[in-house]
Amino acid sequence: MAEEEKPRHHLFHHEKREGEEDKPIDYEAVHKYEKEEKHHKHLGRLDEVGAAAAGAFALHEKKEAKEDPEHAHRHKMEERIAEAVAVGAGGMAFHEHHEKKEAKKEEEEAEGKKHHHLF
């Protein structure tokens, strides 16, 4: 009365099928993706700091425009330029965040991890 035991399949732990073999891990590719991920993280941080600095400068110029009515037009122009720079830096930070996520995904694929789409 011994029943054959079926392999248990869990959500993230799958049994290997016949004929499947482990793929060798390409450590050079993994290292490359880790460096790329670090690089995008660093650039993202710099863009965040740039956005904050440009925003602070825009607020400073807005204050200067009120305090110095003689040169108010110049201060308002500089304020608008600083606002545009702040928006651009924020966009670059957003872009680098997505590049970092993409590099992480490529690293996981190079390691041989499988992505399970649950939804």
Secondary structure, DSSP 8 states (H G I E B T S, - for coil): ----------SS-----TT-------HHHHHHHHHHHHHHHHHHHHHHHHHHHHHHHHHHHHHHHHH-GGGHHHHHHHHHHHHHHHHHHHHHHHHHHHHHHHHHHHHHHHHT-------
